[in-house]
Amino acid sequence: MKAIKRLLWVAGVLVALAAVAALTFWARPISCFNEMMYARLSLAGVESSSVQVAGHRVHYYAEGPSGGEVVVLVHGLGGRAEDWRNLAPYFAKAGFRVYLPDLPGYGRSEQPADFSYSIPDEAEAVVGFLDALGLKQVDLGGWSMGGWIVQRVAGEHPERVRRLMLFDSAGLYEKPDWDTRLFTPVSATDLDQLDVLLMPNPPKVPAFIAEDILRRSRKNAWIIHRALNTMLTGKDATDNLLPGLKMPVLIVWGAEDHITPLHLGEKMHRLVPQSELDVIPRCGHLAPVQCAVQIGPQVVEFVRQ
C-alpha cells in the first residue's frame, strides 16, 4: 500500500512539473527555445564568456582548437551570436578558432543607454573586442549590418584583417524599398511581412510564439531605432571605402534576398576587384542560418587559401 501511495505521489509530482513546464513554454516560448539552444551549444563544447569593451560587458562564444587561426563573425541588426550556430562549426571542424561576439546592445551583451549603436561605434566595439582578447589579426566576417560593420573595420584597420567575408551585407548607399519599421514589428501582420522579406516560403508562426516575439521586440525596439536612425542617413556608407580594400574578400549572397537584394552584392563585387562573389540559389537574407550546408565548404576553402 505504501509503495502504491509513493508511486501515486511521484506521478502527481511529475504531472505537476509537466503542467508547469507546459505553462512556462506557452507563456515564454522564446526563452525556452533559447535555454535549449544554450544547452546544445554547451554540450557541443562551445565556450560562453564575456569581456569588458570600453567599460561595457560583451558576451561571446568561442569554439574550435585554441591554437587555430582565428575567425571572428559579426551578426546583423537585431541579431545575436547564436545566429552563426550553423555556419561556425564548419570553421571549427577545419581547425580554426572561431569567436562569435554579441555586439553591444544585442544578445547577452550589455545594452548601454549612452551608446549610439551607429556603424562607426559598433566597428570600434569590434576592434575593442579584438584588443580585449589579444587578437592581432583575424579572418573577419559580417552578416547584414554586421557586414557593414566589418567593412568599416577592414577599411580603418586593414592590418587587423587577413581576409574579409561579407554575407548578404548592408553598407552601400541605397534607400531600402521596403518599410524599415518592420524591423521592430508591432503586430502579427508585421511579423509575417518581415518573415517574407527574410526568407523564401516562411513557415507560419503559431500565435503564442508570435506574441512572445513581439513582446521581446517591444523591449528592444529602442536599440533598433537608434541604429536605423544613423544607418539610414547614408553618412557611413561604404561605397568609397570598398575600392581601397587590399585583403582578399569573399562576398556570399542569398539569391532571393529582399532585405539586401543581390544587385547590392554584385555592386560590392565590382567595387572590390579582388573579391569573389558566391550566389546561393533558393536562399534569402538568412542564408548563413538556413543555407549553411551550401555556404560552409566555400567559406572554409576561402579562409584556407
C-alpha positions in Angstrom: 0.0 0.0 0.0 2.8 2.4 0.9 4.5 1.6 -2.4 1.3 2.5 -4.3 1.0 5.8 -2.4 4.6 6.6 -3.2 4.1 5.8 -6.9 0.9 8.0 -6.9 2.8 10.8 -5.2 5.7 10.6 -7.7 3.2 10.5 -10.6 1.4 13.6 -9.2 4.7 15.5 -8.9 5.6 14.6 -12.5 2.2 15.7 -13.7 2.6 19.0 -11.8 6.1 19.5 -13.2 4.8 18.8 -16.7 2.0 21.3 -16.3 4.4 24.0 -15.0 6.7 23.3 -18.0 3.9 23.5 -20.5 2.6 26.7 -19.0 6.1 28.2 -19.0 6.6 27.2 -22.6 3.2 28.7 -23.5 4.0 32.0 -21.7 7.6 32.4 -22.7 8.4 30.1 -25.7 11.4 32.1 -26.9 13.1 31.9 -23.5 12.6 28.1 -23.6 14.0 27.8 -27.1 17.0 30.0 -26.0 17.7 27.8 -23.0 17.6 24.7 -25.1 20.0 26.3 -27.6 22.4 27.4 -24.9 22.4 23.8 -23.6 23.0 22.3 -27.1 25.9 24.7 -27.7 27.4 23.9 -24.3 27.1 20.2 -24.9 28.8 20.7 -28.2 31.8 22.2 -26.4 31.1 25.8 -27.4 32.5 28.2 -24.8 30.5 31.1 -23.5 32.3 34.0 -21.9 32.5 37.8 -21.7 35.0 40.6 -21.8 34.9 44.3 -21.0 35.0 46.6 -24.1 35.0 50.4 -23.4 33.6 49.7 -20.0 30.7 47.5 -21.2 30.3 43.8 -20.9 30.4 42.0 -24.3 29.3 38.4 -24.4 30.8 36.0 -26.9 31.2 32.3 -27.9 34.4 30.6 -28.8 34.8 27.2 -30.5 37.5 25.3 -32.3 41.0 24.5 -31.2 42.7 27.2 -29.1 45.8 27.2 -31.3 44.0 27.6 -34.6 44.0 30.6 -36.8 41.3 33.0 -35.8 37.9 33.7 -37.4 35.6 36.4 -36.0 32.0 36.5 -37.2 29.7 39.6 -36.5 25.9 39.3 -36.5 23.4 41.8 -38.0 20.8 44.2 -36.8 18.6 42.7 -34.2 20.7 39.6 -34.3 23.0 37.8 -31.9 26.0 35.5 -31.7 23.8 32.3 -31.9 22.8 33.3 -35.5 26.1 31.7 -36.6 25.3 28.4 -34.9 25.0 26.5 -38.2 28.0 28.1 -40.0 30.6 28.4 -37.2 31.1 24.6 -36.8 32.5 24.4 -40.4 35.3 26.6 -39.4 35.9 24.9 -36.0 35.9 21.4 -37.6 38.5 22.7 -40.2 40.8 23.7 -37.3 40.0 27.4 -36.9 39.4 29.1 -33.6 36.0 30.9 -34.0 34.8 33.8 -32.0 31.2 35.0 -32.1 30.6 38.3 -30.2 27.3 39.8 -29.3 27.6 43.4 -30.3 26.8 46.0 -27.6 23.0 46.2 -27.3 22.3 42.7 -28.7 22.2 39.1 -27.5 23.6 38.7 -24.0 25.8 41.8 -24.1 25.1 44.9 -22.2 22.6 47.5 -23.6 24.2 50.8 -22.6 21.8 53.7 -22.7 24.7 56.1 -23.6 25.8 54.2 -26.7 25.0 55.4 -30.2 24.6 51.9 -31.9 25.9 53.5 -35.0 28.1 51.7 -37.5 31.3 53.5 -36.6 30.8 52.9 -32.9 29.9 49.3 -33.3 33.0 48.9 -35.5 35.1 50.4 -32.7 33.5 47.9 -30.4 34.6 45.1 -32.6 38.2 46.4 -32.6 37.9 46.8 -28.8 36.8 43.1 -28.7 39.8 42.0 -30.7 42.1 44.1 -28.4 40.4 42.6 -25.2 41.2 39.1 -26.4 44.7 40.0 -27.8 43.7 39.1 -31.4 46.2 40.9 -33.6 45.0 39.7 -37.0 41.9 37.7 -37.9 39.7 36.5 -40.7 36.7 38.7 -40.2 33.2 38.1 -41.4 29.9 40.0 -41.0 26.3 39.5 -42.0 23.9 42.2 -43.0 24.6 45.2 -40.6 27.5 43.1 -39.3 28.9 43.1 -42.9 28.7 46.9 -42.9 30.5 47.0 -39.6 33.3 44.7 -40.7 33.8 46.7 -43.9 34.5 49.7 -41.7 36.9 47.7 -39.5 38.7 46.5 -42.6 38.9 50.0 -44.1 40.2 51.7 -40.9 42.3 48.9 -39.5 43.5 46.8 -42.5 46.4 45.4 -40.6 43.9 43.6 -38.3 42.0 41.8 -41.1 43.7 39.0 -43.0 40.6 38.1 -45.1 37.2 39.6 -45.2 33.8 37.8 -45.6 30.6 39.6 -46.3 27.3 37.8 -46.0 24.2 39.5 -47.5 25.8 42.7 -46.4 24.5 46.2 -45.9 26.7 49.2 -46.3 26.2 50.7 -49.8 24.2 53.9 -50.2 20.8 52.8 -51.2 17.5 53.6 -49.5 15.6 50.3 -48.8 12.5 49.8 -50.9 10.7 48.1 -48.0 9.3 49.5 -44.8 12.2 49.5 -42.2 9.7 49.8 -39.4 9.1 46.0 -39.9 12.4 45.5 -38.1 10.5 46.4 -34.9 7.2 44.6 -35.6 4.2 45.6 -33.5 1.7 43.1 -34.8 1.4 39.6 -36.2 0.9 41.0 -39.6 4.1 43.0 -39.4 5.9 39.8 -38.3 4.5 37.9 -41.3 5.6 40.6 -43.6 9.1 40.7 -42.1 9.4 36.9 -42.5 8.5 37.2 -46.2 11.4 39.7 -46.6 13.8 37.5 -44.7 13.3 34.1 -46.2 11.6 32.3 -49.1 8.5 30.4 -48.2 8.5 31.3 -44.5 6.7 28.9 -42.1 3.5 30.0 -40.3 4.4 31.1 -36.7 2.0 30.0 -34.0 0.1 32.8 -32.4 1.6 32.3 -28.9 5.2 32.3 -30.3 4.5 35.4 -32.4 3.2 37.2 -29.3 6.4 36.4 -27.4 8.5 37.6 -30.3 6.5 40.9 -30.4 6.9 41.3 -26.6 10.7 41.0 -27.0 10.6 43.3 -30.0 8.9 46.0 -28.0 11.5 45.7 -25.2 14.5 46.1 -27.6 12.9 48.5 -30.2 14.8 51.5 -28.9 18.1 49.9 -29.9 17.0 49.1 -33.4 15.5 52.6 -33.8 18.7 54.2 -32.7 20.8 52.0 -35.0 18.5 52.5 -38.0 18.3 56.3 -37.5 22.1 56.5 -38.0 22.2 53.9 -40.8 19.5 55.5 -42.9 21.3 58.8 -43.1 23.8 57.3 -45.5 26.7 59.2 -44.0 28.5 56.0 -43.1 28.0 54.3 -46.4 31.0 52.3 -47.7 30.8 53.0 -51.5 34.1 54.9 -51.3 35.7 52.7 -48.8 35.4 49.3 -50.6 37.7 50.1 -53.6 40.5 50.8 -51.2 40.4 47.3 -49.6 43.5 45.2 -50.3 42.8 42.0 -48.5 41.0 39.0 -50.2 37.3 39.5 -49.9 34.6 36.8 -50.2 31.0 38.0 -50.9 28.3 35.5 -50.2 24.7 36.2 -51.1 21.3 34.6 -51.0 19.8 34.8 -54.5 16.3 35.5 -53.1 17.4 38.2 -50.5 14.8 41.0 -50.3 16.4 42.9 -47.4 19.7 43.5 -49.2 19.0 42.4 -52.8 21.5 40.6 -54.9 22.3 43.7 -57.0 24.0 45.2 -53.9 26.3 42.2 -53.7 27.1 42.5 -57.4 27.9 46.2 -56.9 30.2 45.3 -54.0 31.9 42.7 -56.2 32.5 45.4 -58.9 33.9 47.9 -56.3 36.4 45.3 -54.9 38.4 44.0 -57.8 40.0 41.1 -55.9 36.7 39.9 -54.5 34.9 36.7 -55.1 31.0 36.6 -55.3 29.2 33.4 -54.5 25.4 33.4 -55.0 23.4 30.8 -53.1 20.3 29.7 -55.0 16.9 29.4 -53.2 18.3 31.3 -50.2 17.2 34.6 -48.7 18.7 37.0 -46.2 19.1 34.3 -43.6 21.5 32.3 -45.8 24.1 31.7 -43.0 21.4 30.0 -40.9 19.3 28.3 -43.5 21.8 27.5 -46.2 24.9 26.8 -44.1 25.3 23.4 -45.9 25.9 25.2 -49.2 28.0 28.0 -47.7 30.2 26.2 -45.2 32.6 24.4 -47.6 33.0 27.6 -49.7 34.0 29.8 -46.7 36.3 27.2 -45.3 38.1 26.9 -48.7 38.4 30.7 -48.8 40.0 31.1 -45.3 42.3 28.2 -46.0 43.9 29.9 -49.1 
